[in-house]
Amino acid sequence: MSTEIGTLLVKSPDICGGRLRIDGTRITVNQIVIFYKHGYSPEEIADQYPHLTVAQVYTALAYYHANREEIEADIMAEKREAEKLEQEYRQTNKHG
C-alpha cells in the first residue's frame, strides 16, 4: 500500500500555533528545517525523533524546498516571537 505524501503534513489551529507539522506529531516542518540547516542529514534528523520515519523527514524537506520563502519567513516569525517572550520574561522577573 502506498502513502500519498500530501497526507503526511497537516496544519491545525490549536496545535503548534497552527504551523505546518508532520501528521500525528507535534514536530513542525520548521523544526526539521532547522536541523537540516545545521548540517544534519534526513537520516540523522529521523534519529533525533525516533517516532519519525525518514520518509516523513524527506516530505518536510521537500515542502521546504518547494516553499522556501514561506518557511523561511515563518522561521523568522517564530524566532521573533521567542525573543519577545524571552524579553517579557526577563522584565517580569526583574520586577517581581
Jmol script that loads the backbone (N, CA, C; Angstrom):
load data "model"
ATOM      1  N   MET A   1       0.843  -1.185   0.000  1.00  0.00           N
ATOM      2  CA  MET A   1       0.000   0.000   0.000  1.00  0.00           C
ATOM      3  C   MET A   1       0.889   1.249   0.000  1.00  0.00           C
ATOM      4  N   SER A   2       0.612   2.160  -0.893  1.00  0.00           N
ATOM      5  CA  SER A   2       1.430   3.371  -0.967  1.00  0.00           C
ATOM      6  C   SER A   2       0.797   4.491  -0.138  1.00  0.00           C
ATOM      7  N   THR A   3       1.649   5.443   0.252  1.00  0.00           N
ATOM      8  CA  THR A   3       1.206   6.590   1.036  1.00  0.00           C
ATOM      9  C   THR A   3       1.224   7.819   0.157  1.00  0.00           C
ATOM     10  N   GLU A   4       0.140   8.572   0.173  1.00  0.00           N
ATOM     11  CA  GLU A   4       0.070   9.838  -0.543  1.00  0.00           C
ATOM     12  C   GLU A   4       0.840  10.858   0.291  1.00  0.00           C
ATOM     13  N   ILE A   5       1.972  11.361  -0.235  1.00  0.00           N
ATOM     14  CA  ILE A   5       2.821  12.209   0.608  1.00  0.00           C
ATOM     15  C   ILE A   5       2.134  13.495   1.035  1.00  0.00           C
ATOM     16  N   GLY A   6       1.147  13.938   0.298  1.00  0.00           N
ATOM     17  CA  GLY A   6       0.407  15.127   0.687  1.00  0.00           C
ATOM     18  C   GLY A   6      -0.347  14.957   1.996  1.00  0.00           C
ATOM     19  N   THR A   7      -0.541  13.725   2.429  1.00  0.00           N
ATOM     20  CA  THR A   7      -1.265  13.479   3.681  1.00  0.00           C
ATOM     21  C   THR A   7      -0.331  13.454   4.888  1.00  0.00           C
ATOM     22  N   LEU A   8       0.973  13.562   4.671  1.00  0.00           N
ATOM     23  CA  LEU A   8       1.928  13.469   5.778  1.00  0.00           C
ATOM     24  C   LEU A   8       2.098  14.773   6.545  1.00  0.00           C
ATOM     25  N   LEU A   9       1.693  15.888   5.957  1.00  0.00           N
ATOM     26  CA  LEU A   9       1.834  17.196   6.602  1.00  0.00           C
ATOM     27  C   LEU A   9       0.453  17.797   6.838  1.00  0.00           C
ATOM     28  N   VAL A  10       0.257  18.395   8.022  1.00  0.00           N
ATOM     29  CA  VAL A  10      -1.038  18.978   8.357  1.00  0.00           C
ATOM     30  C   VAL A  10      -0.849  20.279   9.133  1.00  0.00           C
ATOM     31  N   LYS A  11      -1.911  21.087   9.150  1.00  0.00           N
ATOM     32  CA  LYS A  11      -1.971  22.296   9.978  1.00  0.00           C
ATOM     33  C   LYS A  11      -3.246  22.209  10.802  1.00  0.00           C
ATOM     34  N   SER A  12      -3.135  22.512  12.072  1.00  0.00           N
ATOM     35  CA  SER A  12      -4.302  22.592  12.956  1.00  0.00           C
ATOM     36  C   SER A  12      -4.144  23.859  13.781  1.00  0.00           C
ATOM     37  N   PRO A  13      -5.168  24.716  13.807  1.00  0.00           N
ATOM     38  CA  PRO A  13      -5.030  25.994  14.511  1.00  0.00           C
ATOM     39  C   PRO A  13      -4.664  25.843  15.986  1.00  0.00           C
ATOM     40  N   ASP A  14      -5.078  24.747  16.615  1.00  0.00           N
ATOM     41  CA  ASP A  14      -4.866  24.571  18.049  1.00  0.00           C
ATOM     42  C   ASP A  14      -3.626  23.752  18.397  1.00  0.00           C
ATOM     43  N   ILE A  15      -2.835  23.372  17.402  1.00  0.00           N
ATOM     44  CA  ILE A  15      -1.626  22.566  17.657  1.00  0.00           C
ATOM     45  C   ILE A  15      -0.420  23.268  17.049  1.00  0.00           C
ATOM     46  N   CYS A  16       0.624  23.471  17.843  1.00  0.00           N
ATOM     47  CA  CYS A  16       1.879  24.090  17.393  1.00  0.00           C
ATOM     48  C   CYS A  16       1.649  25.462  16.765  1.00  0.00           C
ATOM     49  N   GLY A  17       0.717  26.205  17.311  1.00  0.00           N
ATOM     50  CA  GLY A  17       0.462  27.551  16.810  1.00  0.00           C
ATOM     51  C   GLY A  17      -0.034  27.589  15.376  1.00  0.00           C
ATOM     52  N   GLY A  18      -0.601  26.487  14.909  1.00  0.00           N
ATOM     53  CA  GLY A  18      -1.109  26.430  13.544  1.00  0.00           C
ATOM     54  C   GLY A  18      -0.031  26.221  12.491  1.00  0.00           C
ATOM     55  N   ARG A  19       1.205  25.975  12.932  1.00  0.00           N
ATOM     56  CA  ARG A  19       2.297  25.775  11.977  1.00  0.00           C
ATOM     57  C   ARG A  19       2.199  24.388  11.333  1.00  0.00           C
ATOM     58  N   LEU A  20       2.695  24.302  10.110  1.00  0.00           N
ATOM     59  CA  LEU A  20       2.689  23.046   9.378  1.00  0.00           C
ATOM     60  C   LEU A  20       3.539  22.021  10.119  1.00  0.00           C
ATOM     61  N   ARG A  21       2.989  20.830  10.316  1.00  0.00           N
ATOM     62  CA  ARG A  21       3.689  19.800  11.084  1.00  0.00           C
ATOM     63  C   ARG A  21       3.471  18.439  10.456  1.00  0.00           C
ATOM     64  N   ILE A  22       4.241  17.492  10.933  1.00  0.00           N
ATOM     65  CA  ILE A  22       4.107  16.115  10.474  1.00  0.00           C
ATOM     66  C   ILE A  22       2.886  15.518  11.157  1.00  0.00           C
ATOM     67  N   ASP A  23       1.982  14.971  10.363  1.00  0.00           N
ATOM     68  CA  ASP A  23       0.726  14.437  10.873  1.00  0.00           C
ATOM     69  C   ASP A  23       0.973  13.429  11.991  1.00  0.00           C
ATOM     70  N   GLY A  24       0.188  13.541  13.053  1.00  0.00           N
ATOM     71  CA  GLY A  24       0.296  12.616  14.171  1.00  0.00           C
ATOM     72  C   GLY A  24       1.393  12.970  15.160  1.00  0.00           C
ATOM     73  N   THR A  25       2.052  14.108  14.952  1.00  0.00           N
ATOM     74  CA  THR A  25       3.147  14.537  15.833  1.00  0.00           C
ATOM     75  C   THR A  25       3.006  16.023  16.136  1.00  0.00           C
ATOM     76  N   ARG A  26       3.875  16.493  17.008  1.00  0.00           N
ATOM     77  CA  ARG A  26       3.977  17.932  17.270  1.00  0.00           C
ATOM     78  C   ARG A  26       5.293  18.465  16.685  1.00  0.00           C
ATOM     79  N   ILE A  27       5.855  17.747  15.730  1.00  0.00           N
ATOM     80  CA  ILE A  27       7.103  18.151  15.074  1.00  0.00           C
ATOM     81  C   ILE A  27       6.744  18.980  13.843  1.00  0.00           C
ATOM     82  N   THR A  28       7.185  20.244  13.856  1.00  0.00           N
ATOM     83  CA  THR A  28       6.859  21.131  12.736  1.00  0.00           C
ATOM     84  C   THR A  28       7.900  21.006  11.620  1.00  0.00           C
ATOM     85  N   VAL A  29       7.493  21.428  10.437  1.00  0.00           N
ATOM     86  CA  VAL A  29       8.418  21.488   9.304  1.00  0.00           C
ATOM     87  C   VAL A  29       9.584  22.400   9.684  1.00  0.00           C
ATOM     88  N   ASN A  30       9.293  23.491  10.398  1.00  0.00           N
ATOM     89  CA  ASN A  30      10.353  24.417  10.824  1.00  0.00           C
ATOM     90  C   ASN A  30      11.423  23.696  11.643  1.00  0.00           C
ATOM     91  N   GLN A  31      11.005  22.840  12.580  1.00  0.00           N
ATOM     92  CA  GLN A  31      11.970  22.121  13.415  1.00  0.00           C
ATOM     93  C   GLN A  31      12.884  21.240  12.555  1.00  0.00           C
ATOM     94  N   ILE A  32      12.296  20.565  11.586  1.00  0.00           N
ATOM     95  CA  ILE A  32      13.073  19.702  10.688  1.00  0.00           C
ATOM     96  C   ILE A  32      14.067  20.559   9.901  1.00  0.00           C
ATOM     97  N   VAL A  33      13.586  21.679   9.382  1.00  0.00           N
ATOM     98  CA  VAL A  33      14.429  22.567   8.561  1.00  0.00           C
ATOM     99  C   VAL A  33      15.594  23.116   9.378  1.00  0.00           C
ATOM    100  N   ILE A  34      15.359  23.464  10.624  1.00  0.00           N
ATOM    101  CA  ILE A  34      16.446  23.997  11.456  1.00  0.00           C
ATOM    102  C   ILE A  34      17.554  22.958  11.633  1.00  0.00           C
ATOM    103  N   PHE A  35      17.187  21.702  11.891  1.00  0.00           N
ATOM    104  CA  PHE A  35      18.200  20.644  11.965  1.00  0.00           C
ATOM    105  C   PHE A  35      18.948  20.529  10.634  1.00  0.00           C
ATOM    106  N   TYR A  36      18.190  20.553   9.539  1.00  0.00           N
ATOM    107  CA  TYR A  36      18.763  20.429   8.197  1.00  0.00           C
ATOM    108  C   TYR A  36      19.768  21.555   7.927  1.00  0.00           C
ATOM    109  N   LYS A  37      19.398  22.786   8.313  1.00  0.00           N
ATOM    110  CA  LYS A  37      20.281  23.933   8.089  1.00  0.00           C
ATOM    111  C   LYS A  37      21.526  23.889   8.976  1.00  0.00           C
ATOM    112  N   HIS A  38      21.479  23.090  10.042  1.00  0.00           N
ATOM    113  CA  HIS A  38      22.654  22.900  10.901  1.00  0.00           C
ATOM    114  C   HIS A  38      23.515  21.730  10.418  1.00  0.00           C
ATOM    115  N   GLY A  39      23.197  21.194   9.233  1.00  0.00           N
ATOM    116  CA  GLY A  39      24.042  20.175   8.631  1.00  0.00           C
ATOM    117  C   GLY A  39      23.629  18.728   8.867  1.00  0.00           C
ATOM    118  N   TYR A  40      22.485  18.513   9.521  1.00  0.00           N
ATOM    119  CA  TYR A  40      22.021  17.145   9.742  1.00  0.00           C
ATOM    120  C   TYR A  40      21.453  16.572   8.450  1.00  0.00           C
ATOM    121  N   SER A  41      21.713  15.303   8.200  1.00  0.00           N
ATOM    122  CA  SER A  41      21.102  14.618   7.054  1.00  0.00           C
ATOM    123  C   SER A  41      19.686  14.214   7.448  1.00  0.00           C
ATOM    124  N   PRO A  42      18.832  13.911   6.469  1.00  0.00           N
ATOM    125  CA  PRO A  42      17.481  13.447   6.812  1.00  0.00           C
ATOM    126  C   PRO A  42      17.499  12.231   7.749  1.00  0.00           C
ATOM    127  N   GLU A  43      18.442  11.327   7.527  1.00  0.00           N
ATOM    128  CA  GLU A  43      18.542  10.145   8.387  1.00  0.00           C
ATOM    129  C   GLU A  43      18.922  10.532   9.817  1.00  0.00           C
ATOM    130  N   GLU A  44      19.839  11.495   9.949  1.00  0.00           N
ATOM    131  CA  GLU A  44      20.243  11.966  11.284  1.00  0.00           C
ATOM    132  C   GLU A  44      19.088  12.694  11.980  1.00  0.00           C
ATOM    133  N   ILE A  45      18.302  13.428  11.210  1.00  0.00           N
ATOM    134  CA  ILE A  45      17.136  14.109  11.786  1.00  0.00           C
ATOM    135  C   ILE A  45      16.147  13.074  12.299  1.00  0.00           C
ATOM    136  N   ALA A  46      15.903  12.040  11.501  1.00  0.00           N
ATOM    137  CA  ALA A  46      14.988  10.969  11.931  1.00  0.00           C
ATOM    138  C   ALA A  46      15.511  10.307  13.202  1.00  0.00           C
ATOM    139  N   ASP A  47      16.824  10.199  13.351  1.00  0.00           N
ATOM    140  CA  ASP A  47      17.405   9.639  14.575  1.00  0.00           C
ATOM    141  C   ASP A  47      17.119  10.525  15.788  1.00  0.00           C
ATOM    142  N   GLN A  48      17.003  11.843  15.575  1.00  0.00           N
ATOM    143  CA  GLN A  48      16.710  12.779  16.669  1.00  0.00           C
ATOM    144  C   GLN A  48      15.267  12.606  17.173  1.00  0.00           C
ATOM    145  N   TYR A  49      14.409  12.152  16.281  1.00  0.00           N
ATOM    146  CA  TYR A  49      12.987  11.954  16.593  1.00  0.00           C
ATOM    147  C   TYR A  49      12.625  10.506  16.250  1.00  0.00           C
ATOM    148  N   PRO A  50      12.873   9.575  17.171  1.00  0.00           N
ATOM    149  CA  PRO A  50      12.684   8.157  16.861  1.00  0.00           C
ATOM    150  C   PRO A  50      11.283   7.777  16.373  1.00  0.00           C
ATOM    151  N   HIS A  51      10.275   8.594  16.679  1.00  0.00           N
ATOM    152  CA  HIS A  51       8.915   8.286  16.223  1.00  0.00           C
ATOM    153  C   HIS A  51       8.658   8.761  14.790  1.00  0.00           C
ATOM    154  N   LEU A  52       9.648   9.423  14.161  1.00  0.00           N
ATOM    155  CA  LEU A  52       9.509   9.835  12.760  1.00  0.00           C
ATOM    156  C   LEU A  52      10.175   8.831  11.838  1.00  0.00           C
ATOM    157  N   THR A  53       9.623   8.720  10.645  1.00  0.00           N
ATOM    158  CA  THR A  53      10.275   7.907   9.619  1.00  0.00           C
ATOM    159  C   THR A  53      11.129   8.819   8.752  1.00  0.00           C
ATOM    160  N   VAL A  54      12.072   8.244   8.045  1.00  0.00           N
ATOM    161  CA  VAL A  54      12.892   9.020   7.119  1.00  0.00           C
ATOM    162  C   VAL A  54      11.990   9.632   6.040  1.00  0.00           C
ATOM    163  N   ALA A  55      10.956   8.914   5.633  1.00  0.00           N
ATOM    164  CA  ALA A  55      10.022   9.432   4.626  1.00  0.00           C
ATOM    165  C   ALA A  55       9.339  10.708   5.118  1.00  0.00           C
ATOM    166  N   GLN A  56       8.970  10.755   6.392  1.00  0.00           N
ATOM    167  CA  GLN A  56       8.343  11.962   6.935  1.00  0.00           C
ATOM    168  C   GLN A  56       9.321  13.137   6.913  1.00  0.00           C
ATOM    169  N   VAL A  57      10.573  12.877   7.246  1.00  0.00           N
ATOM    170  CA  VAL A  57      11.582  13.932   7.233  1.00  0.00           C
ATOM    171  C   VAL A  57      11.789  14.437   5.805  1.00  0.00           C
ATOM    172  N   TYR A  58      11.924  13.513   4.853  1.00  0.00           N
ATOM    173  CA  TYR A  58      12.091  13.922   3.459  1.00  0.00           C
ATOM    174  C   TYR A  58      10.878  14.711   2.961  1.00  0.00           C
ATOM    175  N   THR A  59       9.684  14.349   3.396  1.00  0.00           N
ATOM    176  CA  THR A  59       8.484  15.079   2.991  1.00  0.00           C
ATOM    177  C   THR A  59       8.547  16.514   3.502  1.00  0.00           C
ATOM    178  N   ALA A  60       8.939  16.688   4.770  1.00  0.00           N
ATOM    179  CA  ALA A  60       9.069  18.035   5.337  1.00  0.00           C
ATOM    180  C   ALA A  60      10.108  18.838   4.559  1.00  0.00           C
ATOM    181  N   LEU A  61      11.225  18.199   4.223  1.00  0.00           N
ATOM    182  CA  LEU A  61      12.280  18.904   3.477  1.00  0.00           C
ATOM    183  C   LEU A  61      11.852  19.207   2.049  1.00  0.00           C
ATOM    184  N   ALA A  62      11.092  18.313   1.431  1.00  0.00           N
ATOM    185  CA  ALA A  62      10.589  18.577   0.076  1.00  0.00           C
ATOM    186  C   ALA A  62       9.654  19.781   0.100  1.00  0.00           C
ATOM    187  N   TYR A  63       8.802  19.855   1.124  1.00  0.00           N
ATOM    188  CA  TYR A  63       7.911  21.006   1.258  1.00  0.00           C
ATOM    189  C   TYR A  63       8.736  22.283   1.423  1.00  0.00           C
ATOM    190  N   TYR A  64       9.754  22.211   2.262  1.00  0.00           N
ATOM    191  CA  TYR A  64      10.623  23.375   2.471  1.00  0.00           C
ATOM    192  C   TYR A  64      11.243  23.845   1.163  1.00  0.00           C
ATOM    193  N   HIS A  65      11.807  22.917   0.395  1.00  0.00           N
ATOM    194  CA  HIS A  65      12.477  23.306  -0.850  1.00  0.00           C
ATOM    195  C   HIS A  65      11.492  23.850  -1.885  1.00  0.00           C
ATOM    196  N   ALA A  66      10.256  23.371  -1.848  1.00  0.00           N
ATOM    197  CA  ALA A  66       9.245  23.851  -2.789  1.00  0.00           C
ATOM    198  C   ALA A  66       8.628  25.172  -2.335  1.00  0.00           C
ATOM    199  N   ASN A  67       8.755  25.488  -1.042  1.00  0.00           N
ATOM    200  CA  ASN A  67       8.110  26.671  -0.456  1.00  0.00           C
ATOM    201  C   ASN A  67       9.075  27.408   0.459  1.00  0.00           C
ATOM    202  N   ARG A  68      10.295  27.564  -0.010  1.00  0.00           N
ATOM    203  CA  ARG A  68      11.377  28.089   0.825  1.00  0.00           C
ATOM    204  C   ARG A  68      11.041  29.459   1.427  1.00  0.00           C
ATOM    205  N   GLU A  69      10.524  30.386   0.634  1.00  0.00           N
ATOM    206  CA  GLU A  69      10.229  31.738   1.155  1.00  0.00           C
ATOM    207  C   GLU A  69       9.232  31.685   2.301  1.00  0.00           C
ATOM    208  N   GLU A  70       8.176  30.894   2.134  1.00  0.00           N
ATOM    209  CA  GLU A  70       7.140  30.768   3.169  1.00  0.00           C
ATOM    210  C   GLU A  70       7.737  30.222   4.469  1.00  0.00           C
ATOM    211  N   ILE A  71       8.527  29.158   4.373  1.00  0.00           N
ATOM    212  CA  ILE A  71       9.086  28.528   5.569  1.00  0.00           C
ATOM    213  C   ILE A  71      10.134  29.432   6.212  1.00  0.00           C
ATOM    214  N   GLU A  72      10.985  30.066   5.417  1.00  0.00           N
ATOM    215  CA  GLU A  72      11.996  30.986   5.970  1.00  0.00           C
ATOM    216  C   GLU A  72      11.312  32.134   6.728  1.00  0.00           C
ATOM    217  N   ALA A  73      10.238  32.676   6.162  1.00  0.00           N
ATOM    218  CA  ALA A  73       9.510  33.764   6.820  1.00  0.00           C
ATOM    219  C   ALA A  73       8.895  33.268   8.122  1.00  0.00           C
ATOM    220  N   ASP A  74       8.367  32.056   8.119  1.00  0.00           N
ATOM    221  CA  ASP A  74       7.753  31.505   9.320  1.00  0.00           C
ATOM    222  C   ASP A  74       8.798  31.235  10.402  1.00  0.00           C
ATOM    223  N   ILE A  75       9.968  30.760   9.998  1.00  0.00           N
ATOM    224  CA  ILE A  75      11.051  30.524  10.965  1.00  0.00           C
ATOM    225  C   ILE A  75      11.474  31.850  11.601  1.00  0.00           C
ATOM    226  N   MET A  76      11.574  32.906  10.795  1.00  0.00           N
ATOM    227  CA  MET A  76      11.942  34.223  11.330  1.00  0.00           C
ATOM    228  C   MET A  76      10.857  34.746  12.281  1.00  0.00           C
ATOM    229  N   ALA A  77       9.596  34.546  11.922  1.00  0.00           N
ATOM    230  CA  ALA A  77       8.493  34.981  12.790  1.00  0.00           C
ATOM    231  C   ALA A  77       8.537  34.218  14.113  1.00  0.00           C
ATOM    232  N   GLU A  78       8.821  32.938  14.042  1.00  0.00           N
ATOM    233  CA  GLU A  78       8.921  32.107  15.242  1.00  0.00           C
ATOM    234  C   GLU A  78      10.073  32.594  16.131  1.00  0.00           C
ATOM    235  N   LYS A  79      11.179  32.951  15.508  1.00  0.00           N
ATOM    236  CA  LYS A  79      12.340  33.443  16.248  1.00  0.00           C
ATOM    237  C   LYS A  79      12.010  34.770  16.934  1.00  0.00           C
ATOM    238  N   ARG A  80      11.326  35.667  16.210  1.00  0.00           N
ATOM    239  CA  ARG A  80      10.940  36.953  16.802  1.00  0.00           C
ATOM    240  C   ARG A  80       9.985  36.748  17.987  1.00  0.00           C
ATOM    241  N   GLU A  81       9.031  35.821  17.844  1.00  0.00           N
ATOM    242  CA  GLU A  81       8.108  35.516  18.938  1.00  0.00           C
ATOM    243  C   GLU A  81       8.877  35.036  20.165  1.00  0.00           C
ATOM    244  N   ALA A  82       9.832  34.139  19.948  1.00  0.00           N
ATOM    245  CA  ALA A  82      10.622  33.601  21.056  1.00  0.00           C
ATOM    246  C   ALA A  82      11.425  34.706  21.742  1.00  0.00           C
ATOM    247  N   GLU A  83      12.026  35.590  20.945  1.00  0.00           N
ATOM    248  CA  GLU A  83      12.800  36.700  21.515  1.00  0.00           C
ATOM    249  C   GLU A  83      11.902  37.633  22.319  1.00  0.00           C
ATOM    250  N   LYS A  84      10.705  37.899  21.815  1.00  0.00           N
ATOM    251  CA  LYS A  84       9.763  38.769  22.516  1.00  0.00           C
ATOM    252  C   LYS A  84       9.360  38.144  23.848  1.00  0.00           C
ATOM    253  N   LEU A  85       9.037  36.856  23.829  1.00  0.00           N
ATOM    254  CA  LEU A  85       8.660  36.172  25.063  1.00  0.00           C
ATOM    255  C   LEU A  85       9.804  36.158  26.063  1.00  0.00           C
ATOM    256  N   GLU A  86      11.006  35.954  25.572  1.00  0.00           N
ATOM    257  CA  GLU A  86      12.177  35.946  26.453  1.00  0.00           C
ATOM    258  C   GLU A  86      12.361  37.320  27.102  1.00  0.00           C
ATOM    259  N   GLN A  87      12.194  38.357  26.322  1.00  0.00           N
ATOM    260  CA  GLN A  87      12.335  39.727  26.825  1.00  0.00           C
ATOM    261  C   GLN A  87      11.256  40.015  27.875  1.00  0.00           C
ATOM    262  N   GLU A  88      10.016  39.614  27.592  1.00  0.00           N
ATOM    263  CA  GLU A  88       8.924  39.819  28.545  1.00  0.00           C
ATOM    264  C   GLU A  88       9.202  39.053  29.839  1.00  0.00           C
ATOM    265  N   TYR A  89       9.709  37.848  29.714  1.00  0.00           N
ATOM    266  CA  TYR A  89      10.017  37.016  30.876  1.00  0.00           C
ATOM    267  C   TYR A  89      11.086  37.688  31.739  1.00  0.00           C
ATOM    268  N   ARG A  90      12.133  38.201  31.082  1.00  0.00           N
ATOM    269  CA  ARG A  90      13.198  38.883  31.818  1.00  0.00           C
ATOM    270  C   ARG A  90      12.673  40.105  32.566  1.00  0.00           C
ATOM    271  N   GLN A  91      11.843  40.894  31.897  1.00  0.00           N
ATOM    272  CA  GLN A  91      11.289  42.104  32.531  1.00  0.00           C
ATOM    273  C   GLN A  91      10.387  41.737  33.705  1.00  0.00           C
ATOM    274  N   THR A  92       9.573  40.717  33.560  1.00  0.00           N
ATOM    275  CA  THR A  92       8.687  40.270  34.625  1.00  0.00           C
ATOM    276  C   THR A  92       9.500  39.810  35.832  1.00  0.00           C
ATOM    277  N   ASN A  93      10.558  39.049  35.600  1.00  0.00           N
ATOM    278  CA  ASN A  93      11.355  38.523  36.692  1.00  0.00           C
ATOM    279  C   ASN A  93      12.282  39.568  37.308  1.00  0.00           C
ATOM    280  N   LYS A  94      12.581  40.613  36.555  1.00  0.00           N
ATOM    281  CA  LYS A  94      13.419  41.688  37.093  1.00  0.00           C
ATOM    282  C   LYS A  94      12.632  42.503  38.131  1.00  0.00           C
ATOM    283  N   HIS A  95      11.326  42.664  37.856  1.00  0.00           N
ATOM    284  CA  HIS A  95      10.496  43.486  38.728  1.00  0.00           C
ATOM    285  C   HIS A  95       9.802  42.666  39.798  1.00  0.00           C
ATOM    286  N   GLY A  96       9.774  41.352  39.635  1.00  0.00           N
ATOM    287  CA  GLY A  96       8.999  40.526  40.560  1.00  0.00           C
ATOM    288  C   GLY A  96       9.854  39.920  41.545  1.00  0.00           C
TER     289      GLY A  96
END
end "model"
wireframe off; spacefill off
backbone 0.3
color backbone group
